[in-house]
Amino acid sequence: MNSMLSQVRAIAETMATSPEHARARTAIIDIGSNSVRLVVYDGPRRIPFILFNEKVMAGLGASLGRTGRIEPDAMDRGLRAVGRFAHLCREMEVEELRCVATAAVRDAENGAEFIERARAMGLTVDLLSGAQEAIAAGHGVLSGIPGANGIVGDLGGGSLELARVRDGAVHETISLPLGVLRLPQIRAKGPGALERQVKKGLDKAGWRAEPGLPFYMVGGSWRALARFDMELTHFPLPVVHQYEMPASRAEQLTRIVSHVGKARFRDIPQITGSRVPTLPDAAALLSVIVRQLRSSELVVSAYGLREGLLFGDLPPDIQAHDPLLVAAEAEGEAQARFSGHGDMIERWIAPLFLEDGSAWRRIRRAACLLADVGWRANPDFRSERGVEIALHSNWVGITTAERAMLAQALHSNFGGGLVPPAGIEGLASPDALKRAMLWGLAIRLGQRLSGGVEGPLLASRLEMEGDVLELRLRGVDVDLFGEAVERRQRQLAQAMGVKYRLAW
């Protein structure tokens, strides 16, 4: 018995989380070639929550290919956006504001004028080099997809940044003048012009292809392309982060997009009208890039430069925290009736699931941390609330199949029973969903036994004795075993295919 408890404690310690909050509310003004955007963050430093997000399609880089300059109207539009954003940051009491500019301001003959006019408004603009952009994009992917191992491609309006990520770090980088605002002129030179331009840029930089690596897609145009693919394939989960496609899909999408009218794209709410004109060129570039790099698959990242800038400023110990578990703990603590309850529930049910691998253990822990988030909901809709949180919350570091497991666990925990909630059957394997259902039923038992407080969990143990699911209580606490507790223990035992008993 002591050996088993020691094993549970050792596993729990390897998944410890710490939702350490930011020292101050932070914000980034991102002055890109296509858009100017403000994002305000708060919450845990490792995975801050977005309080506010607004963009203006200023088009600073729209004329660079023709004139080499930012047009006066575009400059005025961009500066008006910057001025509004700076004012909002003051009103929101943002204490740490970073204002960065990328390819358009960097490459334009009059880029220095933009920076000077922003300085007159009280803002210091940090002009990023191509290498700094690439590093930030790489850090962004590592922040949202820990363990990413492949090539990050960040497609902006003025440039394309590539970064090799592996072992939690950014390695080789390259910046190429291949932003979506420059691509029409390149492609107008005829068939094969874009391929030649990409190959020339890679060769000049000495970029060595590593066949068989994933390609991580960053940037609004590529995300819009992925959303179009989700629409074409009737993908049931409208979450683009970590959406995956085979590398061959890039060439197929190039052909499809070239024959689709703009009205079809406007029917997809997640694709803004300003992105539609860029999609044919974005698809063509993606096809060329994955062919040149001989990529194995395409993985979409909703995290990019801005998240990478935040992540890169963190100390290594906080960077190492699991973003899913940090976010789940913060969300669970904010909505739970009693502090620390999710962590206690996870330790209490763990002896039943010692054979779970590390990937399943972290999803099980996330479910436990979120085990009390539905208590304020209408009792008739608590299971739906759990599914909604699992599937549609802004989690990162979680695959589609893992979202489905989390949804199943919360569904069963909140009284949804043994049947998977509608729409998730095809997102994860039957075995995975069955396991998650058992987690949910075990959590549900712990919730009922404890009433959501610490004492009953500390005074009891849940464990397997042969083919018997045993709930063990101290003699003085045996009156905690009421009819509702027995009913939930019986339901869990039946789902596991074992007998059950109370022991003290």
DRENFIRO-152267 format. One line per field, with one value per residue (C-alpha): residue number from 1; residue in three letters; y, z, x. Coordinates in Angstrom, 3 decimals. Layout:
N
num = c(NUM,...)
residu = c(ALA,...)
v = c(Y,...)
w = c(Z,...)
u = c(X,...)
This chain:
504
num = c(1,2,3,4,5,6,7,8,9,10,11,12,13,14,15,16,17,18,19,20,21,22,23,24,25,26,27,28,29,30,31,32,33,34,35,36,37,38,39,40,41,42,43,44,45,46,47,48,49,50,51,52,53,54,55,56,57,58,59,60,61,62,63,64,65,66,67,68,69,70,71,72,73,74,75,76,77,78,79,80,81,82,83,84,85,86,87,88,89,90,91,92,93,94,95,96,97,98,99,100,101,102,103,104,105,106,107,108,109,110,111,112,113,114,115,116,117,118,119,120,121,122,123,124,125,126,127,128,129,130,131,132,133,134,135,136,137,138,139,140,141,142,143,144,145,146,147,148,149,150,151,152,153,154,155,156,157,158,159,160,161,162,163,164,165,166,167,168,169,170,171,172,173,174,175,176,177,178,179,180,181,182,183,184,185,186,187,188,189,190,191,192,193,194,195,196,197,198,199,200,201,202,203,204,205,206,207,208,209,210,211,212,213,214,215,216,217,218,219,220,221,222,223,224,225,226,227,228,229,230,231,232,233,234,235,236,237,238,239,240,241,242,243,244,245,246,247,248,249,250,251,252,253,254,255,256,257,258,259,260,261,262,263,264,265,266,267,268,269,270,271,272,273,274,275,276,277,278,279,280,281,282,283,284,285,286,287,288,289,290,291,292,293,294,295,296,297,298,299,300,301,302,303,304,305,306,307,308,309,310,311,312,313,314,315,316,317,318,319,320,321,322,323,324,325,326,327,328,329,330,331,332,333,334,335,336,337,338,339,340,341,342,343,344,345,346,347,348,349,350,351,352,353,354,355,356,357,358,359,360,361,362,363,364,365,366,367,368,369,370,371,372,373,374,375,376,377,378,379,380,381,382,383,384,385,386,387,388,389,390,391,392,393,394,395,396,397,398,399,400,401,402,403,404,405,406,407,408,409,410,411,412,413,414,415,416,417,418,419,420,421,422,423,424,425,426,427,428,429,430,431,432,433,434,435,436,437,438,439,440,441,442,443,444,445,446,447,448,449,450,451,452,453,454,455,456,457,458,459,460,461,462,463,464,465,466,467,468,469,470,471,472,473,474,475,476,477,478,479,480,481,482,483,484,485,486,487,488,489,490,491,492,493,494,495,496,497,498,499,500,501,502,503,504)
residu = c(MET,ASN,SER,MET,LEU,SER,GLN,VAL,ARG,ALA,ILE,ALA,GLU,THR,MET,ALA,THR,SER,PRO,GLU,HIS,ALA,ARG,ALA,ARG,THR,ALA,ILE,ILE,ASP,ILE,GLY,SER,ASN,SER,VAL,ARG,LEU,VAL,VAL,TYR,ASP,GLY,PRO,ARG,ARG,ILE,PRO,PHE,ILE,LEU,PHE,ASN,GLU,LYS,VAL,MET,ALA,GLY,LEU,GLY,ALA,SER,LEU,GLY,ARG,THR,GLY,ARG,ILE,GLU,PRO,ASP,ALA,MET,ASP,ARG,GLY,LEU,ARG,ALA,VAL,GLY,ARG,PHE,ALA,HIS,LEU,CYS,ARG,GLU,MET,GLU,VAL,GLU,GLU,LEU,ARG,CYS,VAL,ALA,THR,ALA,ALA,VAL,ARG,ASP,ALA,GLU,ASN,GLY,ALA,GLU,PHE,ILE,GLU,ARG,ALA,ARG,ALA,MET,GLY,LEU,THR,VAL,ASP,LEU,LEU,SER,GLY,ALA,GLN,GLU,ALA,ILE,ALA,ALA,GLY,HIS,GLY,VAL,LEU,SER,GLY,ILE,PRO,GLY,ALA,ASN,GLY,ILE,VAL,GLY,ASP,LEU,GLY,GLY,GLY,SER,LEU,GLU,LEU,ALA,ARG,VAL,ARG,ASP,GLY,ALA,VAL,HIS,GLU,THR,ILE,SER,LEU,PRO,LEU,GLY,VAL,LEU,ARG,LEU,PRO,GLN,ILE,ARG,ALA,LYS,GLY,PRO,GLY,ALA,LEU,GLU,ARG,GLN,VAL,LYS,LYS,GLY,LEU,ASP,LYS,ALA,GLY,TRP,ARG,ALA,GLU,PRO,GLY,LEU,PRO,PHE,TYR,MET,VAL,GLY,GLY,SER,TRP,ARG,ALA,LEU,ALA,ARG,PHE,ASP,MET,GLU,LEU,THR,HIS,PHE,PRO,LEU,PRO,VAL,VAL,HIS,GLN,TYR,GLU,MET,PRO,ALA,SER,ARG,ALA,GLU,GLN,LEU,THR,ARG,ILE,VAL,SER,HIS,VAL,GLY,LYS,ALA,ARG,PHE,ARG,ASP,ILE,PRO,GLN,ILE,THR,GLY,SER,ARG,VAL,PRO,THR,LEU,PRO,ASP,ALA,ALA,ALA,LEU,LEU,SER,VAL,ILE,VAL,ARG,GLN,LEU,ARG,SER,SER,GLU,LEU,VAL,VAL,SER,ALA,TYR,GLY,LEU,ARG,GLU,GLY,LEU,LEU,PHE,GLY,ASP,LEU,PRO,PRO,ASP,ILE,GLN,ALA,HIS,ASP,PRO,LEU,LEU,VAL,ALA,ALA,GLU,ALA,GLU,GLY,GLU,ALA,GLN,ALA,ARG,PHE,SER,GLY,HIS,GLY,ASP,MET,ILE,GLU,ARG,TRP,ILE,ALA,PRO,LEU,PHE,LEU,GLU,ASP,GLY,SER,ALA,TRP,ARG,ARG,ILE,ARG,ARG,ALA,ALA,CYS,LEU,LEU,ALA,ASP,VAL,GLY,TRP,ARG,ALA,ASN,PRO,ASP,PHE,ARG,SER,GLU,ARG,GLY,VAL,GLU,ILE,ALA,LEU,HIS,SER,ASN,TRP,VAL,GLY,ILE,THR,THR,ALA,GLU,ARG,ALA,MET,LEU,ALA,GLN,ALA,LEU,HIS,SER,ASN,PHE,GLY,GLY,GLY,LEU,VAL,PRO,PRO,ALA,GLY,ILE,GLU,GLY,LEU,ALA,SER,PRO,ASP,ALA,LEU,LYS,ARG,ALA,MET,LEU,TRP,GLY,LEU,ALA,ILE,ARG,LEU,GLY,GLN,ARG,LEU,SER,GLY,GLY,VAL,GLU,GLY,PRO,LEU,LEU,ALA,SER,ARG,LEU,GLU,MET,GLU,GLY,ASP,VAL,LEU,GLU,LEU,ARG,LEU,ARG,GLY,VAL,ASP,VAL,ASP,LEU,PHE,GLY,GLU,ALA,VAL,GLU,ARG,ARG,GLN,ARG,GLN,LEU,ALA,GLN,ALA,MET,GLY,VAL,LYS,TYR,ARG,LEU,ALA,TRP)
v = c(0.000,2.469,1.657,2.521,5.803,6.720,6.112,8.349,11.140,10.843,11.107,14.099,15.943,15.624,17.428,20.214,23.517,27.050,29.659,32.456,35.700,38.459,41.170,43.700,43.898,43.720,44.689,44.498,46.830,44.863,47.077,44.648,45.038,44.285,45.127,47.053,45.172,45.687,42.743,43.264,40.356,39.426,36.243,33.560,34.593,31.287,31.459,34.905,35.507,37.975,40.868,42.885,42.317,44.762,45.187,47.774,46.724,49.658,48.098,49.719,47.346,47.459,49.594,48.488,46.266,49.199,52.296,51.074,53.408,53.455,55.437,58.593,57.284,53.981,55.758,58.022,55.060,53.102,56.010,56.691,53.062,53.305,56.474,54.856,51.765,53.772,55.686,52.443,51.045,54.063,53.650,49.915,50.664,48.629,48.804,46.955,48.039,46.879,48.365,46.441,46.944,44.374,44.123,47.089,49.673,47.909,47.885,51.110,54.124,56.232,53.702,55.995,58.662,56.292,55.569,59.267,60.158,57.362,58.648,62.077,60.347,59.017,55.522,53.856,51.475,48.451,47.721,43.968,42.459,39.498,37.213,38.620,38.073,34.475,33.823,35.336,33.209,30.114,30.969,31.513,28.007,26.529,28.440,27.028,23.615,22.478,19.832,21.153,19.710,21.012,24.174,27.235,29.405,32.833,34.466,38.180,40.937,41.840,38.777,35.072,33.936,30.344,28.932,25.471,24.496,21.453,20.533,23.591,26.084,28.070,27.227,28.263,31.163,32.907,35.886,36.069,38.961,36.759,38.349,38.076,41.705,40.958,37.636,38.929,40.695,37.611,35.273,37.692,36.856,33.537,29.855,28.701,32.220,31.757,28.368,29.842,32.784,30.524,28.151,31.042,32.529,29.227,28.483,31.954,31.618,28.152,26.662,22.886,20.939,18.202,15.957,14.528,17.343,19.001,22.511,24.833,27.451,30.904,34.032,35.217,34.210,30.653,30.346,31.517,28.877,26.233,27.401,27.021,23.450,22.804,24.004,21.803,18.687,19.420,19.231,19.098,21.191,24.897,25.353,26.131,25.778,22.472,21.650,19.191,18.474,16.236,18.189,17.173,19.168,22.425,21.727,20.606,23.798,25.878,24.406,24.655,28.246,29.425,28.267,29.415,32.695,35.296,34.735,31.230,32.608,35.260,32.466,31.373,33.736,33.140,34.414,38.199,39.911,41.488,38.028,36.677,38.330,36.908,33.276,32.210,33.596,32.209,28.766,28.905,29.861,27.132,24.556,25.678,25.858,22.380,20.972,22.633,21.605,18.150,18.551,15.621,17.402,20.808,21.964,25.280,27.465,30.254,31.451,33.484,36.605,38.346,35.244,34.491,37.889,37.236,33.679,34.729,37.147,34.451,32.768,29.145,27.671,29.352,28.555,24.901,24.953,23.047,25.688,23.450,22.612,26.180,27.470,24.683,25.342,29.073,28.488,25.844,27.976,30.936,28.937,26.245,26.341,25.492,26.255,23.342,20.897,19.787,18.840,16.797,14.992,14.090,12.491,10.680,8.968,8.355,4.872,3.569,4.693,3.953,2.440,5.725,7.021,10.551,11.990,10.644,11.614,15.297,15.275,13.458,16.092,18.880,17.274,17.149,20.781,21.692,19.316,22.065,24.608,23.660,24.022,27.447,26.223,25.108,21.481,20.311,21.744,21.090,18.334,20.613,23.295,20.875,19.876,23.510,24.390,21.419,21.862,25.610,27.255,28.837,25.962,25.350,22.403,20.064,18.065,17.543,14.013,15.272,17.938,15.161,13.169,16.238,16.822,13.220,13.344,16.572,15.317,12.202,14.127,16.529,13.796,13.151,9.406,6.806,7.875,10.297,13.790,14.432,15.299,13.927,10.251,10.747,12.996,10.331,6.558,4.547,3.350,6.924,8.074,5.058,5.896,9.517,8.423,6.413,9.452,11.468,8.886,8.632,12.414,12.409,9.903,11.983,15.126,13.469,11.843,15.011,17.686,19.584,19.989,18.575,16.448,13.507,13.048,12.978,10.494,8.044,6.048,4.702,1.665,-1.675,-4.875,-7.620,-7.236,-5.120,-1.332,-0.521,2.731,2.708,5.000,5.346,3.941,7.361,8.611,5.712,7.777,9.706,6.683,7.641,6.376,8.926,7.916,4.226,4.904,6.663,4.001,1.340,3.252,3.536,-0.135,-1.249,0.901,-0.695,-4.190,-4.938,-5.407,-2.782,-2.550,-0.234,-1.002,0.579)
w = c(0.000,0.939,-2.330,-4.333,-2.475,-2.998,-6.709,-6.828,-5.026,-7.298,-10.423,-9.020,-8.276,-11.905,-13.005,-10.437,-11.754,-10.559,-11.969,-10.988,-11.943,-13.944,-11.937,-13.882,-16.657,-19.959,-23.555,-26.989,-29.914,-32.990,-36.032,-38.933,-42.687,-43.042,-39.676,-36.473,-33.417,-29.686,-27.292,-23.528,-21.218,-17.588,-15.526,-15.153,-16.515,-18.358,-20.212,-19.769,-20.619,-23.340,-21.880,-25.080,-28.744,-31.596,-35.016,-37.764,-41.326,-41.959,-44.948,-44.194,-46.565,-49.396,-51.703,-50.679,-53.732,-56.081,-54.326,-51.437,-49.154,-46.759,-48.456,-46.609,-46.069,-44.716,-42.398,-41.046,-40.565,-38.737,-36.487,-35.625,-34.563,-32.489,-30.812,-29.924,-28.599,-26.429,-24.973,-24.229,-22.465,-20.167,-19.404,-18.754,-16.384,-18.415,-16.672,-19.182,-22.787,-25.622,-29.089,-31.903,-35.668,-38.287,-42.012,-43.445,-41.119,-41.256,-45.062,-46.027,-47.024,-44.730,-41.923,-39.662,-40.089,-38.713,-35.687,-35.073,-35.274,-32.845,-30.513,-30.593,-29.301,-26.341,-27.694,-28.154,-31.119,-31.004,-34.626,-34.879,-37.278,-39.422,-37.102,-34.049,-35.752,-36.500,-32.943,-31.530,-33.866,-32.809,-29.152,-29.815,-31.191,-28.312,-25.891,-27.377,-28.504,-25.966,-27.449,-30.998,-33.218,-36.763,-38.855,-37.882,-40.753,-39.868,-42.885,-42.512,-44.921,-45.732,-44.954,-44.221,-41.218,-40.782,-37.532,-36.569,-33.167,-31.141,-27.512,-26.297,-28.082,-31.316,-33.472,-37.100,-38.461,-41.769,-42.959,-46.595,-48.408,-49.196,-47.331,-48.769,-49.937,-52.062,-53.525,-56.314,-58.029,-57.780,-59.132,-61.967,-63.451,-64.579,-63.613,-61.460,-60.469,-56.835,-56.622,-58.028,-55.627,-52.595,-53.625,-54.274,-50.846,-49.050,-50.948,-50.349,-46.625,-46.581,-45.220,-45.061,-45.513,-42.981,-44.670,-42.624,-40.110,-39.301,-40.604,-38.061,-39.757,-38.134,-39.438,-40.216,-43.880,-43.177,-40.284,-42.599,-45.110,-42.388,-41.428,-45.057,-44.995,-41.804,-43.645,-46.659,-44.544,-42.145,-39.218,-36.117,-33.762,-34.699,-32.998,-35.353,-32.886,-33.490,-36.427,-38.577,-42.303,-44.420,-46.253,-49.579,-48.645,-49.373,-53.110,-53.123,-51.369,-53.899,-56.685,-54.755,-53.602,-57.126,-58.311,-55.362,-55.501,-52.774,-51.725,-50.523,-48.172,-46.839,-45.680,-43.189,-40.188,-38.933,-42.183,-42.331,-45.631,-45.582,-45.573,-48.581,-51.293,-49.719,-49.684,-53.223,-52.738,-49.195,-50.438,-53.333,-51.005,-48.514,-51.296,-52.477,-48.962,-47.848,-51.159,-50.768,-47.114,-47.753,-44.721,-43.276,-42.064,-41.430,-37.904,-37.276,-34.383,-33.080,-31.139,-32.904,-32.549,-29.731,-27.551,-28.384,-27.126,-23.800,-23.572,-24.405,-21.465,-18.932,-16.731,-17.722,-14.719,-15.683,-19.375,-18.342,-16.804,-18.699,-20.311,-20.281,-16.597,-15.596,-17.453,-16.112,-12.566,-12.882,-14.405,-11.846,-8.903,-10.232,-10.516,-7.851,-4.519,-2.517,-3.221,-4.070,-4.555,-8.055,-6.939,-4.047,-6.304,-8.746,-6.000,-4.632,-7.926,-9.134,-7.538,-9.967,-13.025,-12.354,-15.806,-17.551,-19.588,-19.152,-21.955,-20.436,-16.903,-17.822,-19.421,-16.374,-14.143,-16.261,-15.843,-12.067,-11.943,-13.834,-11.830,-10.112,-12.912,-13.591,-10.130,-10.816,-13.996,-14.176,-12.921,-16.125,-18.220,-16.156,-18.436,-21.451,-19.575,-19.019,-22.673,-23.771,-21.498,-22.707,-26.418,-26.866,-24.178,-25.329,-24.232,-25.796,-25.494,-26.233,-29.334,-30.789,-29.383,-25.957,-26.051,-26.744,-23.747,-21.532,-22.778,-22.057,-18.548,-17.643,-19.302,-17.124,-14.040,-14.370,-14.776,-18.514,-17.940,-19.998,-23.535,-25.276,-25.806,-29.343,-31.847,-30.184,-31.150,-34.161,-32.412,-30.218,-30.123,-28.298,-25.789,-25.027,-24.542,-22.350,-20.161,-19.883,-18.977,-16.067,-14.915,-14.940,-12.920,-10.385,-10.040,-9.608,-6.788,-5.046,-5.416,-3.868,-1.018,-0.069,-0.736,-2.276,0.948,2.096,5.148,3.622,0.905,3.478,5.585,2.733,0.012,-3.322,-4.634,-6.406,-4.385,-7.005,-8.943,-6.252,-6.232,-2.581,-0.860,2.459,5.309,8.901,11.363,12.759,9.229,7.951,8.126,5.096,3.044,2.143,-0.568,-3.125,-2.527,-2.877,-6.101,-7.642,-6.468,-8.002,-11.309,-11.469,-10.600,-13.234,-15.866,-14.893,-14.949,-11.314,-7.952,-5.207,-1.439,1.506,3.941,7.187)
u = c(0.000,2.754,4.488,1.386,0.844,4.476,4.051,0.983,2.820,5.854,3.699,1.811,5.045,6.176,2.996,3.079,1.776,2.106,-0.271,2.115,0.495,2.113,3.793,1.718,-0.846,1.008,0.268,1.853,1.260,2.310,2.932,2.939,3.017,-0.686,-2.213,-1.578,-2.828,-3.142,-3.365,-3.679,-2.834,-3.394,-3.305,-0.632,2.746,3.222,-0.074,-1.653,-5.285,-6.257,-8.239,-8.500,-7.631,-8.133,-6.550,-6.621,-5.779,-3.454,-1.658,1.695,3.454,0.919,3.054,6.533,6.990,6.223,7.541,9.656,7.717,4.771,2.016,0.822,-2.729,-1.423,1.004,-1.733,-4.069,-1.378,-0.444,-4.094,-4.372,-1.198,-2.474,-5.801,-4.086,-1.703,-4.658,-6.509,-3.454,-3.397,-7.093,-6.634,-3.731,-1.273,2.079,4.242,3.658,5.882,5.485,7.190,7.401,8.332,9.062,7.141,8.652,12.007,12.221,10.432,12.505,10.333,10.093,12.130,9.441,6.811,9.002,9.645,5.974,5.148,7.858,6.234,3.102,5.085,5.770,9.112,8.943,11.211,12.160,12.676,15.162,14.175,16.118,14.342,10.981,11.880,13.045,9.849,7.711,9.622,9.151,5.458,5.066,7.047,4.829,1.624,2.905,5.519,7.751,7.338,10.063,10.168,10.144,8.124,6.954,5.539,3.898,3.333,2.509,6.105,8.182,8.321,10.325,11.504,12.829,14.019,12.630,13.594,14.285,12.400,14.652,14.911,17.917,18.542,16.458,15.955,13.902,12.785,11.013,8.021,5.122,1.620,1.737,4.829,3.707,1.411,4.312,6.513,3.843,3.050,6.450,5.075,4.759,7.628,8.712,7.699,9.404,12.622,12.475,11.982,14.755,17.108,16.407,16.910,20.116,21.528,20.927,22.462,19.262,19.576,16.348,15.584,13.024,10.181,9.697,6.360,5.815,4.176,1.993,1.921,0.218,-3.286,-3.363,-2.259,-4.696,-7.482,-6.389,-6.609,-10.089,-11.115,-9.822,-11.805,-14.888,-14.154,-13.616,-16.530,-14.147,-16.371,-14.226,-13.896,-10.515,-7.651,-4.761,-2.957,-5.226,-3.279,-3.165,-0.931,1.762,0.205,-2.875,-1.041,-0.920,-4.556,-5.643,-3.705,-5.821,-9.081,-8.598,-7.796,-11.240,-13.366,-15.244,-14.925,-18.542,-17.675,-15.035,-17.399,-19.692,-17.026,-17.357,-13.810,-12.268,-12.279,-12.891,-9.441,-7.816,-9.693,-7.534,-4.360,-5.466,-4.443,-0.934,-0.679,-1.688,0.789,3.653,2.733,2.779,6.209,7.678,6.603,7.827,11.223,11.522,10.007,7.773,5.844,2.708,1.185,0.335,-1.394,-0.276,-2.504,0.517,3.154,5.259,3.388,3.134,6.751,7.879,6.142,7.460,11.015,11.067,10.140,12.734,13.428,11.648,8.362,8.846,8.992,5.508,2.829,0.544,-2.520,-2.212,-1.393,-4.459,-6.697,-5.549,-6.169,-9.611,-10.490,-9.405,-11.383,-14.628,-14.343,-16.153,-13.029,-9.381,-7.095,-9.939,-8.907,-5.428,-6.807,-9.294,-6.503,-4.436,-7.504,-8.467,-4.894,-4.535,-7.171,-5.218,-1.561,-1.147,-2.013,0.909,2.246,0.090,-3.120,-2.061,-1.839,-5.301,-6.667,-5.077,-6.577,-10.006,-9.539,-8.428,-11.622,-13.818,-15.797,-16.219,-19.837,-21.301,-22.841,-24.560,-28.170,-28.105,-29.786,-26.931,-23.826,-22.573,-23.031,-21.097,-18.219,-18.123,-18.193,-15.261,-13.225,-13.835,-14.010,-11.906,-8.665,-6.430,-3.029,-0.692,-3.583,-4.444,-7.895,-8.061,-7.026,-9.742,-12.229,-10.944,-11.201,-14.749,-15.727,-14.263,-16.080,-19.272,-19.300,-18.217,-21.135,-23.738,-23.641,-23.322,-21.523,-22.401,-20.015,-21.408,-22.583,-19.897,-16.769,-16.949,-14.688,-12.168,-10.542,-10.359,-13.052,-10.448,-9.395,-12.978,-13.729,-10.755,-11.830,-15.349,-13.903,-11.928,-15.127,-17.051,-14.218,-14.120,-17.893,-17.607,-14.964,-17.050,-20.099,-18.179,-16.323,-18.914,-16.039,-14.047,-10.752,-11.542,-13.433,-10.790,-8.015,-10.014,-10.623,-8.909,-10.105,-8.235,-8.481,-8.206,-8.152,-11.407,-13.055,-13.270,-12.819,-13.717,-11.903,-12.994,-11.894,-14.399,-15.209,-15.974,-18.076,-21.245,-19.950,-21.006,-24.575,-26.917,-25.713,-22.086,-22.916,-24.802,-21.816,-19.381,-21.625,-21.806,-18.012,-17.525,-20.016,-18.304,-14.990,-16.492,-15.627,-17.346,-17.346,-17.423,-16.982,-14.178,-12.983)
